[in-house]
Amino acid sequence: MRQSRKPGAFDGGERGVPEFTTAQLKSIQEVITLIVFSVFSVLDLRGPLKWNDLVGFAMMIGAVAVIFQKL
């Protein structure tokens, strides 16, 4: 039996971007969230970015590079 869904809702497998894997899409989501929150934190909350924040961001960029490697 098929479950009913809200109008306009769809499964990721129904319509999506077939050239990206689930791990790649999640990585993209996390990087976008990190960028948006960092900008909000600095501009609106007046929170400074420390060196360890920047090192963490660099590690996440490295993780994205590994996930997007073609094997």
PQR file of N, CA, C, O and H, with PARSE charges and radii, in Angstrom:
ATOM      1  N   MET A   1       0.841  -1.171   0.000 -0.4000 1.5000
ATOM      2  CA  MET A   1       0.000   0.000   0.000 -0.0000 2.0000
ATOM      3  C   MET A   1       0.891   1.241   0.000  0.5500 1.7000
ATOM      4  O   MET A   1       1.850   1.327   0.767 -0.5500 1.4000
ATOM      5  N   ARG A   2       0.574   2.175  -0.844 -0.4000 1.5000
ATOM      6  CA  ARG A   2       1.370   3.395  -0.962 -0.0000 2.0000
ATOM      7  C   ARG A   2       0.910   4.426   0.063  0.5500 1.7000
ATOM      8  O   ARG A   2      -0.286   4.646   0.251 -0.5500 1.4000
ATOM      9  H   ARG A   2      -0.206   2.105  -1.467  0.4000 1.0000
ATOM     10  N   GLN A   3       1.877   5.047   0.715 -0.4000 1.5000
ATOM     11  CA  GLN A   3       1.534   6.074   1.695 -0.0000 2.0000
ATOM     12  C   GLN A   3       1.201   7.367   0.977  0.5500 1.7000
ATOM     13  O   GLN A   3       1.779   7.689  -0.061 -0.5500 1.4000
ATOM     14  H   GLN A   3       2.849   4.868   0.562  0.4000 1.0000
ATOM     15  N   SER A   4       0.262   8.100   1.547 -0.4000 1.5000
ATOM     16  CA  SER A   4      -0.082   9.386   0.933 -0.0000 2.0000
ATOM     17  C   SER A   4       0.954  10.430   1.340  0.5500 1.7000
ATOM     18  O   SER A   4       1.532  10.377   2.426 -0.5500 1.4000
ATOM     19  H   SER A   4      -0.207   7.838   2.390  0.4000 1.0000
ATOM     20  N   ARG A   5       1.167  11.373   0.437 -0.4000 1.5000
ATOM     21  CA  ARG A   5       2.139  12.436   0.696 -0.0000 2.0000
ATOM     22  C   ARG A   5       1.469  13.782   0.508  0.5500 1.7000
ATOM     23  O   ARG A   5       0.391  13.884  -0.078 -0.5500 1.4000
ATOM     24  H   ARG A   5       0.698  11.416  -0.445  0.4000 1.0000
ATOM     25  N   LYS A   6       2.115  14.791   1.006 -0.4000 1.5000
ATOM     26  CA  LYS A   6       1.629  16.150   0.810 -0.0000 2.0000
ATOM     27  C   LYS A   6       1.769  16.522  -0.660  0.5500 1.7000
ATOM     28  O   LYS A   6       2.675  16.037  -1.337 -0.5500 1.4000
ATOM     29  H   LYS A   6       2.990  14.708   1.482  0.4000 1.0000
ATOM     30  N   PRO A   7       0.891  17.367  -1.156 -0.5600 1.5000
ATOM     31  CA  PRO A   7       1.046  17.816  -2.547  0.2800 2.0000
ATOM     32  C   PRO A   7       2.377  18.543  -2.733  0.5500 1.7000
ATOM     33  O   PRO A   7       2.750  19.384  -1.916 -0.5500 1.4000
ATOM     34  N   GLY A   8       3.073  18.223  -3.784 -0.4000 1.5000
ATOM     35  CA  GLY A   8       4.357  18.860  -4.058 -0.0000 2.0000
ATOM     36  C   GLY A   8       5.542  18.154  -3.426  0.5500 1.7000
ATOM     37  O   GLY A   8       6.687  18.457  -3.761 -0.5500 1.4000
ATOM     38  H   GLY A   8       2.771  17.540  -4.448  0.4000 1.0000
ATOM     39  N   ALA A   9       5.292  17.212  -2.511 -0.4000 1.5000
ATOM     40  CA  ALA A   9       6.386  16.476  -1.880 -0.0000 2.0000
ATOM     41  C   ALA A   9       6.813  15.333  -2.793  0.5500 1.7000
ATOM     42  O   ALA A   9       5.990  14.763  -3.510 -0.5500 1.4000
ATOM     43  H   ALA A   9       4.362  16.966  -2.238  0.4000 1.0000
ATOM     44  N   PHE A  10       8.079  15.005  -2.766 -0.4000 1.5000
ATOM     45  CA  PHE A  10       8.568  13.909  -3.589 -0.0000 2.0000
ATOM     46  C   PHE A  10       9.768  13.260  -2.932  0.5500 1.7000
ATOM     47  O   PHE A  10      10.460  13.869  -2.116 -0.5500 1.4000
ATOM     48  H   PHE A  10       8.748  15.468  -2.184  0.4000 1.0000
ATOM     49  N   ASP A  11       9.998  12.024  -3.301 -0.4000 1.5000
ATOM     50  CA  ASP A  11      11.170  11.310  -2.808 -0.0000 2.0000
ATOM     51  C   ASP A  11      12.396  11.819  -3.552  0.5500 1.7000
ATOM     52  O   ASP A  11      12.299  12.258  -4.698 -0.5500 1.4000
ATOM     53  H   ASP A  11       9.436  11.530  -3.964  0.4000 1.0000
ATOM     54  N   GLY A  12      13.530  11.760  -2.905 -0.4000 1.5000
ATOM     55  CA  GLY A  12      14.769  12.180  -3.553 -0.0000 2.0000
ATOM     56  C   GLY A  12      15.090  11.354  -4.785  0.5500 1.7000
ATOM     57  O   GLY A  12      15.723  11.851  -5.716 -0.5500 1.4000
ATOM     58  H   GLY A  12      13.608  11.404  -1.973  0.4000 1.0000
ATOM     59  N   GLY A  13      14.658  10.091  -4.802 -0.4000 1.5000
ATOM     60  CA  GLY A  13      14.929   9.229  -5.936 -0.0000 2.0000
ATOM     61  C   GLY A  13      14.017   9.488  -7.120  0.5500 1.7000
ATOM     62  O   GLY A  13      14.362   9.161  -8.255 -0.5500 1.4000
ATOM     63  H   GLY A  13      14.143   9.687  -4.045  0.4000 1.0000
ATOM     64  N   GLU A  14      12.860  10.070  -6.865 -0.4000 1.5000
ATOM     65  CA  GLU A  14      11.910  10.348  -7.948 -0.0000 2.0000
ATOM     66  C   GLU A  14      12.424  11.435  -8.871  0.5500 1.7000
ATOM     67  O   GLU A  14      12.549  11.250 -10.082 -0.5500 1.4000
ATOM     68  H   GLU A  14      12.579  10.336  -5.942  0.4000 1.0000
ATOM     69  N   ARG A  15      12.711  12.551  -8.275 -0.4000 1.5000
ATOM     70  CA  ARG A  15      13.261  13.684  -9.015 -0.0000 2.0000
ATOM     71  C   ARG A  15      14.484  14.121  -8.243  0.5500 1.7000
ATOM     72  O   ARG A  15      14.426  14.293  -7.026 -0.5500 1.4000
ATOM     73  H   ARG A  15      12.610  12.701  -7.291  0.4000 1.0000
ATOM     74  N   GLY A  16      15.504  14.287  -8.886 -0.4000 1.5000
ATOM     75  CA  GLY A  16      16.710  14.693  -8.197 -0.0000 2.0000
ATOM     76  C   GLY A  16      17.778  14.950  -9.223  0.5500 1.7000
ATOM     77  O   GLY A  16      17.510  15.082 -10.417 -0.5500 1.4000
ATOM     78  H   GLY A  16      15.551  14.148  -9.875  0.4000 1.0000
ATOM     79  N   VAL A  17      18.955  15.016  -8.747 -0.4000 1.5000
ATOM     80  CA  VAL A  17      20.076  15.246  -9.633 -0.0000 2.0000
ATOM     81  C   VAL A  17      20.813  13.918  -9.732  0.5500 1.7000
ATOM     82  O   VAL A  17      21.574  13.566  -8.830 -0.5500 1.4000
ATOM     83  H   VAL A  17      19.173  14.909  -7.777  0.4000 1.0000
ATOM     84  N   PRO A  18      20.602  13.186 -10.804 -0.5600 1.5000
ATOM     85  CA  PRO A  18      21.163  11.838 -10.875  0.2800 2.0000
ATOM     86  C   PRO A  18      22.687  11.782 -10.921  0.5500 1.7000
ATOM     87  O   PRO A  18      23.269  10.732 -10.651 -0.5500 1.4000
ATOM     88  N   GLU A  19      23.344  12.893 -11.257 -0.4000 1.5000
ATOM     89  CA  GLU A  19      24.805  12.837 -11.334 -0.0000 2.0000
ATOM     90  C   GLU A  19      25.487  12.987  -9.980  0.5500 1.7000
ATOM     91  O   GLU A  19      26.710  12.876  -9.903 -0.5500 1.4000
ATOM     92  H   GLU A  19      22.871  13.746 -11.476  0.4000 1.0000
ATOM     93  N   PHE A  20      24.723  13.240  -8.895 -0.4000 1.5000
ATOM     94  CA  PHE A  20      25.292  13.333  -7.555 -0.0000 2.0000
ATOM     95  C   PHE A  20      24.816  12.157  -6.717  0.5500 1.7000
ATOM     96  O   PHE A  20      23.668  11.727  -6.820 -0.5500 1.4000
ATOM     97  H   PHE A  20      23.729  13.331  -8.958  0.4000 1.0000
ATOM     98  N   THR A  21      25.718  11.643  -5.884 -0.4000 1.5000
ATOM     99  CA  THR A  21      25.335  10.586  -4.948 -0.0000 2.0000
ATOM    100  C   THR A  21      24.747  11.227  -3.701  0.5500 1.7000
ATOM    101  O   THR A  21      24.800  12.445  -3.526 -0.5500 1.4000
ATOM    102  H   THR A  21      26.651  11.992  -5.801  0.4000 1.0000
ATOM    103  N   THR A  22      24.190  10.392  -2.843 -0.4000 1.5000
ATOM    104  CA  THR A  22      23.626  10.894  -1.588 -0.0000 2.0000
ATOM    105  C   THR A  22      24.702  11.548  -0.727  0.5500 1.7000
ATOM    106  O   THR A  22      24.462  12.596  -0.127 -0.5500 1.4000
ATOM    107  H   THR A  22      24.147   9.403  -2.985  0.4000 1.0000
ATOM    108  N   ALA A  23      25.865  10.950  -0.664 -0.4000 1.5000
ATOM    109  CA  ALA A  23      26.966  11.515   0.137 -0.0000 2.0000
ATOM    110  C   ALA A  23      27.404  12.874  -0.414  0.5500 1.7000
ATOM    111  O   ALA A  23      27.708  13.789   0.351 -0.5500 1.4000
ATOM    112  H   ALA A  23      26.060  10.099  -1.151  0.4000 1.0000
ATOM    113  N   GLN A  24      27.435  13.000  -1.727 -0.4000 1.5000
ATOM    114  CA  GLN A  24      27.817  14.278  -2.332 -0.0000 2.0000
ATOM    115  C   GLN A  24      26.777  15.357  -2.040  0.5500 1.7000
ATOM    116  O   GLN A  24      27.130  16.490  -1.714 -0.5500 1.4000
ATOM    117  H   GLN A  24      27.189  12.256  -2.348  0.4000 1.0000
ATOM    118  N   LEU A  25      25.500  15.007  -2.156 -0.4000 1.5000
ATOM    119  CA  LEU A  25      24.441  15.981  -1.864 -0.0000 2.0000
ATOM    120  C   LEU A  25      24.488  16.417  -0.405  0.5500 1.7000
ATOM    121  O   LEU A  25      24.309  17.598  -0.109 -0.5500 1.4000
ATOM    122  H   LEU A  25      25.214  14.086  -2.420  0.4000 1.0000
ATOM    123  N   LYS A  26      24.723  15.485   0.507 -0.4000 1.5000
ATOM    124  CA  LYS A  26      24.813  15.824   1.931 -0.0000 2.0000
ATOM    125  C   LYS A  26      26.013  16.718   2.198  0.5500 1.7000
ATOM    126  O   LYS A  26      25.930  17.638   3.011 -0.5500 1.4000
ATOM    127  H   LYS A  26      24.868  14.525   0.266  0.4000 1.0000
ATOM    128  N   SER A  27      27.126  16.460   1.524 -0.4000 1.5000
ATOM    129  CA  SER A  27      28.316  17.292   1.684 -0.0000 2.0000
ATOM    130  C   SER A  27      28.051  18.716   1.217  0.5500 1.7000
ATOM    131  O   SER A  27      28.438  19.682   1.875 -0.5500 1.4000
ATOM    132  H   SER A  27      27.194  15.713   0.863  0.4000 1.0000
ATOM    133  N   ILE A  28      27.386  18.832   0.070 -0.4000 1.5000
ATOM    134  CA  ILE A  28      27.040  20.154  -0.449 -0.0000 2.0000
ATOM    135  C   ILE A  28      26.145  20.887   0.550  0.5500 1.7000
ATOM    136  O   ILE A  28      26.346  22.072   0.818 -0.5500 1.4000
ATOM    137  H   ILE A  28      27.072  18.047  -0.465  0.4000 1.0000
ATOM    138  N   GLN A  29      25.161  20.179   1.096 -0.4000 1.5000
ATOM    139  CA  GLN A  29      24.257  20.788   2.076 -0.0000 2.0000
ATOM    140  C   GLN A  29      25.022  21.298   3.291  0.5500 1.7000
ATOM    141  O   GLN A  29      24.783  22.413   3.754 -0.5500 1.4000
ATOM    142  H   GLN A  29      24.998  19.217   0.878  0.4000 1.0000
ATOM    143  N   GLU A  30      25.935  20.490   3.805 -0.4000 1.5000
ATOM    144  CA  GLU A  30      26.685  20.882   5.002 -0.0000 2.0000
ATOM    145  C   GLU A  30      27.578  22.092   4.745  0.5500 1.7000
ATOM    146  O   GLU A  30      27.677  22.977   5.595 -0.5500 1.4000
ATOM    147  H   GLU A  30      26.130  19.584   3.429  0.4000 1.0000
ATOM    148  N   VAL A  31      28.223  22.141   3.596 -0.4000 1.5000
ATOM    149  CA  VAL A  31      29.097  23.269   3.277 -0.0000 2.0000
ATOM    150  C   VAL A  31      28.281  24.548   3.134  0.5500 1.7000
ATOM    151  O   VAL A  31      28.684  25.600   3.630 -0.5500 1.4000
ATOM    152  H   VAL A  31      28.143  21.422   2.905  0.4000 1.0000
ATOM    153  N   ILE A  32      27.138  24.464   2.460 -0.4000 1.5000
ATOM    154  CA  ILE A  32      26.275  25.647   2.309 -0.0000 2.0000
ATOM    155  C   ILE A  32      25.794  26.124   3.673  0.5500 1.7000
ATOM    156  O   ILE A  32      25.805  27.323   3.950 -0.5500 1.4000
ATOM    157  H   ILE A  32      26.811  23.610   2.057  0.4000 1.0000
ATOM    158  N   THR A  33      25.370  25.192   4.529 -0.4000 1.5000
ATOM    159  CA  THR A  33      24.918  25.550   5.873 -0.0000 2.0000
ATOM    160  C   THR A  33      26.040  26.202   6.664  0.5500 1.7000
ATOM    161  O   THR A  33      25.814  27.193   7.358 -0.5500 1.4000
ATOM    162  H   THR A  33      25.361  24.217   4.304  0.4000 1.0000
ATOM    163  N   LEU A  34      27.233  25.662   6.568 -0.4000 1.5000
ATOM    164  CA  LEU A  34      28.388  26.209   7.284 -0.0000 2.0000
ATOM    165  C   LEU A  34      28.698  27.630   6.822  0.5500 1.7000
ATOM    166  O   LEU A  34      28.965  28.505   7.646 -0.5500 1.4000
ATOM    167  H   LEU A  34      27.417  24.857   6.005  0.4000 1.0000
ATOM    168  N   ILE A  35      28.664  27.861   5.526 -0.4000 1.5000
ATOM    169  CA  ILE A  35      28.944  29.197   4.988 -0.0000 2.0000
ATOM    170  C   ILE A  35      27.888  30.191   5.449  0.5500 1.7000
ATOM    171  O   ILE A  35      28.219  31.283   5.910 -0.5500 1.4000
ATOM    172  H   ILE A  35      28.447  27.151   4.857  0.4000 1.0000
ATOM    173  N   VAL A  36      26.618  29.815   5.325 -0.4000 1.5000
ATOM    174  CA  VAL A  36      25.527  30.727   5.712 -0.0000 2.0000
ATOM    175  C   VAL A  36      25.602  31.035   7.199  0.5500 1.7000
ATOM    176  O   VAL A  36      25.475  32.194   7.593 -0.5500 1.4000
ATOM    177  H   VAL A  36      26.349  28.928   4.950  0.4000 1.0000
ATOM    178  N   PHE A  37      25.804  30.023   8.031 -0.4000 1.5000
ATOM    179  CA  PHE A  37      25.871  30.265   9.467 -0.0000 2.0000
ATOM    180  C   PHE A  37      27.090  31.101   9.839  0.5500 1.7000
ATOM    181  O   PHE A  37      27.005  31.947  10.729 -0.5500 1.4000
ATOM    182  H   PHE A  37      25.908  29.081   7.711  0.4000 1.0000
ATOM    183  N   SER A  38      28.218  30.880   9.177 -0.4000 1.5000
ATOM    184  CA  SER A  38      29.421  31.661   9.470 -0.0000 2.0000
ATOM    185  C   SER A  38      29.207  33.135   9.150  0.5500 1.7000
ATOM    186  O   SER A  38      29.575  34.009   9.935 -0.5500 1.4000
ATOM    187  H   SER A  38      28.287  30.193   8.454  0.4000 1.0000
ATOM    188  N   VAL A  39      28.613  33.404   7.995 -0.4000 1.5000
ATOM    189  CA  VAL A  39      28.346  34.798   7.617 -0.0000 2.0000
ATOM    190  C   VAL A  39      27.371  35.423   8.605  0.5500 1.7000
ATOM    191  O   VAL A  39      27.576  36.555   9.043 -0.5500 1.4000
ATOM    192  H   VAL A  39      28.315  32.694   7.357  0.4000 1.0000
ATOM    193  N   PHE A  40      26.309  34.698   8.963 -0.4000 1.5000
ATOM    194  CA  PHE A  40      25.337  35.198   9.933 -0.0000 2.0000
ATOM    195  C   PHE A  40      25.994  35.452  11.281  0.5500 1.7000
ATOM    196  O   PHE A  40      25.735  36.469  11.925 -0.5500 1.4000
ATOM    197  H   PHE A  40      26.143  33.779   8.607  0.4000 1.0000
ATOM    198  N   SER A  41      26.843  34.526  11.703 -0.4000 1.5000
ATOM    199  CA  SER A  41      27.510  34.654  12.992 -0.0000 2.0000
ATOM    200  C   SER A  41      28.398  35.888  13.059  0.5500 1.7000
ATOM    201  O   SER A  41      28.406  36.605  14.059 -0.5500 1.4000
ATOM    202  H   SER A  41      27.053  33.700  11.180  0.4000 1.0000
ATOM    203  N   VAL A  42      29.147  36.129  11.986 -0.4000 1.5000
ATOM    204  CA  VAL A  42      30.070  37.264  11.974 -0.0000 2.0000
ATOM    205  C   VAL A  42      29.327  38.587  11.826  0.5500 1.7000
ATOM    206  O   VAL A  42      29.597  39.539  12.559 -0.5500 1.4000
ATOM    207  H   VAL A  42      29.140  35.546  11.174  0.4000 1.0000
ATOM    208  N   LEU A  43      28.394  38.649  10.885 -0.4000 1.5000
ATOM    209  CA  LEU A  43      27.734  39.920  10.585 -0.0000 2.0000
ATOM    210  C   LEU A  43      26.629  40.279  11.569  0.5500 1.7000
ATOM    211  O   LEU A  43      26.526  41.435  11.978 -0.5500 1.4000
ATOM    212  H   LEU A  43      28.175  37.876  10.289  0.4000 1.0000
ATOM    213  N   ASP A  44      25.813  39.326  11.951 -0.4000 1.5000
ATOM    214  CA  ASP A  44      24.662  39.650  12.791 -0.0000 2.0000
ATOM    215  C   ASP A  44      24.944  39.449  14.278  0.5500 1.7000
ATOM    216  O   ASP A  44      24.558  40.280  15.099 -0.5500 1.4000
ATOM    217  H   ASP A  44      25.896  38.387  11.618  0.4000 1.0000
ATOM    218  N   LEU A  45      25.601  38.374  14.622 -0.4000 1.5000
ATOM    219  CA  LEU A  45      25.870  38.092  16.033 -0.0000 2.0000
ATOM    220  C   LEU A  45      27.184  38.687  16.520  0.5500 1.7000
ATOM    221  O   LEU A  45      27.488  38.652  17.713 -0.5500 1.4000
ATOM    222  H   LEU A  45      25.915  37.698  13.954  0.4000 1.0000
ATOM    223  N   ARG A  46      27.954  39.231  15.597 -0.4000 1.5000
ATOM    224  CA  ARG A  46      29.249  39.861  15.908 -0.0000 2.0000
ATOM    225  C   ARG A  46      30.214  38.881  16.575  0.5500 1.7000
ATOM    226  O   ARG A  46      31.030  39.271  17.410 -0.5500 1.4000
ATOM    227  H   ARG A  46      27.708  39.260  14.628  0.4000 1.0000
ATOM    228  N   GLY A  47      30.112  37.604  16.198 -0.4000 1.5000
ATOM    229  CA  GLY A  47      31.011  36.600  16.744 -0.0000 2.0000
ATOM    230  C   GLY A  47      32.233  36.468  15.858  0.5500 1.7000
ATOM    231  O   GLY A  47      32.093  36.259  14.653 -0.5500 1.4000
ATOM    232  H   GLY A  47      29.449  37.287  15.519  0.4000 1.0000
ATOM    233  N   PRO A  48      33.413  36.582  16.409 -0.5600 1.5000
ATOM    234  CA  PRO A  48      34.622  36.479  15.588  0.2800 2.0000
ATOM    235  C   PRO A  48      34.904  35.031  15.198  0.5500 1.7000
ATOM    236  O   PRO A  48      34.599  34.104  15.948 -0.5500 1.4000
ATOM    237  N   LEU A  49      35.484  34.852  14.030 -0.4000 1.5000
ATOM    238  CA  LEU A  49      35.953  33.528  13.621 -0.0000 2.0000
ATOM    239  C   LEU A  49      37.368  33.358  14.155  0.5500 1.7000
ATOM    240  O   LEU A  49      38.225  34.215  13.946 -0.5500 1.4000
ATOM    241  H   LEU A  49      35.732  35.606  13.421  0.4000 1.0000
ATOM    242  N   LYS A  50      37.605  32.261  14.838 -0.4000 1.5000
ATOM    243  CA  LYS A  50      38.927  31.994  15.393 -0.0000 2.0000
ATOM    244  C   LYS A  50      39.709  31.078  14.458  0.5500 1.7000
ATOM    245  O   LYS A  50      39.154  30.541  13.499 -0.5500 1.4000
ATOM    246  H   LYS A  50      36.909  31.565  15.008  0.4000 1.0000
ATOM    247  N   TRP A  51      40.975  30.905  14.734 -0.4000 1.5000
ATOM    248  CA  TRP A  51      41.824  30.096  13.861 -0.0000 2.0000
ATOM    249  C   TRP A  51      41.337  28.663  13.784  0.5500 1.7000
ATOM    250  O   TRP A  51      41.402  28.042  12.723 -0.5500 1.4000
ATOM    251  H   TRP A  51      41.426  31.341  15.513  0.4000 1.0000
ATOM    252  N   ASN A  52      40.841  28.118  14.914 -0.4000 1.5000
ATOM    253  CA  ASN A  52      40.383  26.722  14.889 -0.0000 2.0000
ATOM    254  C   ASN A  52      39.103  26.562  14.057  0.5500 1.7000
ATOM    255  O   ASN A  52      38.863  25.491  13.501 -0.5500 1.4000
ATOM    256  H   ASN A  52      40.788  28.621  15.776  0.4000 1.0000
ATOM    257  N   ASP A  53      38.278  27.617  13.966 -0.4000 1.5000
ATOM    258  CA  ASP A  53      37.119  27.580  13.079 -0.0000 2.0000
ATOM    259  C   ASP A  53      37.581  27.464  11.632  0.5500 1.7000
ATOM    260  O   ASP A  53      37.052  26.663  10.861 -0.5500 1.4000
ATOM    261  H   ASP A  53      38.473  28.488  14.418  0.4000 1.0000
ATOM    262  N   LEU A  54      38.567  28.267  11.277 -0.4000 1.5000
ATOM    263  CA  LEU A  54      39.067  28.253   9.902 -0.0000 2.0000
ATOM    264  C   LEU A  54      39.743  26.927   9.555  0.5500 1.7000
ATOM    265  O   LEU A  54      39.630  26.452   8.425 -0.5500 1.4000
ATOM    266  H   LEU A  54      38.997  28.917  11.903  0.4000 1.0000
ATOM    267  N   VAL A  55      40.444  26.330  10.521 -0.4000 1.5000
ATOM    268  CA  VAL A  55      41.055  25.016  10.287 -0.0000 2.0000
ATOM    269  C   VAL A  55      39.966  23.962  10.080  0.5500 1.7000
ATOM    270  O   VAL A  55      40.093  23.097   9.214 -0.5500 1.4000
ATOM    271  H   VAL A  55      40.536  26.717  11.438  0.4000 1.0000
ATOM    272  N   GLY A  56      38.910  24.037  10.867 -0.4000 1.5000
ATOM    273  CA  GLY A  56      37.785  23.113  10.705 -0.0000 2.0000
ATOM    274  C   GLY A  56      37.122  23.265   9.347  0.5500 1.7000
ATOM    275  O   GLY A  56      36.759  22.273   8.716 -0.5500 1.4000
ATOM    276  H   GLY A  56      38.807  24.740  11.570  0.4000 1.0000
ATOM    277  N   PHE A  57      36.963  24.514   8.890 -0.4000 1.5000
ATOM    278  CA  PHE A  57      36.384  24.756   7.567 -0.0000 2.0000
ATOM    279  C   PHE A  57      37.277  24.157   6.480  0.5500 1.7000
ATOM    280  O   PHE A  57      36.787  23.551   5.528 -0.5500 1.4000
ATOM    281  H   PHE A  57      37.259  25.320   9.403  0.4000 1.0000
ATOM    282  N   ALA A  58      38.573  24.329   6.629 -0.4000 1.5000
ATOM    283  CA  ALA A  58      39.505  23.774   5.647 -0.0000 2.0000
ATOM    284  C   ALA A  58      39.416  22.242   5.619  0.5500 1.7000
ATOM    285  O   ALA A  58      39.496  21.633   4.552 -0.5500 1.4000
ATOM    286  H   ALA A  58      38.971  24.821   7.403  0.4000 1.0000
ATOM    287  N   MET A  59      39.252  21.630   6.786 -0.4000 1.5000
ATOM    288  CA  MET A  59      39.105  20.176   6.837 -0.0000 2.0000
ATOM    289  C   MET A  59      37.826  19.724   6.142  0.5500 1.7000
ATOM    290  O   MET A  59      37.809  18.701   5.457 -0.5500 1.4000
ATOM    291  H   MET A  59      39.187  22.125   7.653  0.4000 1.0000
ATOM    292  N   MET A  60      36.751  20.498   6.323 -0.4000 1.5000
ATOM    293  CA  MET A  60      35.504  20.140   5.640 -0.0000 2.0000
ATOM    294  C   MET A  60      35.651  20.261   4.128  0.5500 1.7000
ATOM    295  O   MET A  60      35.117  19.436   3.386 -0.5500 1.4000
ATOM    296  H   MET A  60      36.765  21.329   6.879  0.4000 1.0000
ATOM    297  N   ILE A  61      36.361  21.269   3.673 -0.4000 1.5000
ATOM    298  CA  ILE A  61      36.604  21.409   2.237 -0.0000 2.0000
ATOM    299  C   ILE A  61      37.426  20.228   1.738  0.5500 1.7000
ATOM    300  O   ILE A  61      37.182  19.714   0.646 -0.5500 1.4000
ATOM    301  H   ILE A  61      36.794  21.939   4.276  0.4000 1.0000
ATOM    302  N   GLY A  62      38.398  19.798   2.536 -0.4000 1.5000
ATOM    303  CA  GLY A  62      39.169  18.614   2.180 -0.0000 2.0000
ATOM    304  C   GLY A  62      38.297  17.368   2.121  0.5500 1.7000
ATOM    305  O   GLY A  62      38.469  16.528   1.238 -0.5500 1.4000
ATOM    306  H   GLY A  62      38.597  20.216   3.423  0.4000 1.0000
ATOM    307  N   ALA A  63      37.365  17.247   3.055 -0.4000 1.5000
ATOM    308  CA  ALA A  63      36.454  16.098   3.054 -0.0000 2.0000
ATOM    309  C   ALA A  63      35.573  16.101   1.803  0.5500 1.7000
ATOM    310  O   ALA A  63      35.326  15.051   1.209 -0.5500 1.4000
ATOM    311  H   ALA A  63      37.225  17.929   3.772  0.4000 1.0000
ATOM    312  N   VAL A  64      35.107  17.273   1.413 -0.4000 1.5000
ATOM    313  CA  VAL A  64      34.302  17.373   0.196 -0.0000 2.0000
ATOM    314  C   VAL A  64      35.131  16.979  -1.020  0.5500 1.7000
ATOM    315  O   VAL A  64      34.633  16.299  -1.918 -0.5500 1.4000
ATOM    316  H   VAL A  64      35.308  18.125   1.896  0.4000 1.0000
ATOM    317  N   ALA A  65      36.378  17.397  -1.055 -0.4000 1.5000
ATOM    318  CA  ALA A  65      37.254  17.015  -2.172 -0.0000 2.0000
ATOM    319  C   ALA A  65      37.418  15.509  -2.255  0.5500 1.7000
ATOM    320  O   ALA A  65      37.433  14.945  -3.348 -0.5500 1.4000
ATOM    321  H   ALA A  65      36.782  17.949  -0.326  0.4000 1.0000
ATOM    322  N   VAL A  66      37.542  14.847  -1.096 -0.4000 1.5000
ATOM    323  CA  VAL A  66      37.681  13.389  -1.089 -0.0000 2.0000
ATOM    324  C   VAL A  66      36.387  12.736  -1.567  0.5500 1.7000
ATOM    325  O   VAL A  66      36.431  11.787  -2.349 -0.5500 1.4000
ATOM    326  H   VAL A  66      37.530  15.306  -0.208  0.4000 1.0000
ATOM    327  N   ILE A  67      35.242  13.227  -1.112 -0.4000 1.5000
ATOM    328  CA  ILE A  67      33.959  12.643  -1.496 -0.0000 2.0000
ATOM    329  C   ILE A  67      33.698  12.789  -2.989  0.5500 1.7000
ATOM    330  O   ILE A  67      33.073  11.917  -3.593 -0.5500 1.4000
ATOM    331  H   ILE A  67      35.206  13.998  -0.476  0.4000 1.0000
ATOM    332  N   PHE A  68      34.166  13.870  -3.588 -0.4000 1.5000
ATOM    333  CA  PHE A  68      33.925  14.102  -5.001 -0.0000 2.0000
ATOM    334  C   PHE A  68      34.986  13.476  -5.912  0.5500 1.7000
ATOM    335  O   PHE A  68      34.932  13.668  -7.127 -0.5500 1.4000
ATOM    336  H   PHE A  68      34.674  14.578  -3.097  0.4000 1.0000
ATOM    337  N   GLN A  69      35.952  12.730  -5.354 -0.4000 1.5000
ATOM    338  CA  GLN A  69      36.955  12.049  -6.170 -0.0000 2.0000
ATOM    339  C   GLN A  69      36.301  11.004  -7.049  0.5500 1.7000
ATOM    340  O   GLN A  69      35.442  10.249  -6.595 -0.5500 1.4000
ATOM    341  H   GLN A  69      35.997  12.574  -4.367  0.4000 1.0000
ATOM    342  N   LYS A  70      36.702  10.961  -8.293 -0.4000 1.5000
ATOM    343  CA  LYS A  70      36.229   9.917  -9.212 -0.0000 2.0000
ATOM    344  C   LYS A  70      37.128   8.711  -9.043  0.5500 1.7000
ATOM    345  O   LYS A  70      38.344   8.820  -9.198 -0.5500 1.4000
ATOM    346  H   LYS A  70      37.400  11.575  -8.662  0.4000 1.0000
ATOM    347  N   LEU A  71      36.558   7.573  -8.732 -0.4000 1.5000
ATOM    348  CA  LEU A  71      37.359   6.354  -8.561 -0.0000 2.0000
ATOM    349  C   LEU A  71      37.145   5.415  -9.720  0.5500 1.7000
ATOM    350  O   LEU A  71      37.734   4.335  -9.756 -0.5500 1.4000
ATOM    351  H   LEU A  71      35.570   7.484  -8.605  0.4000 1.0000
TER
END
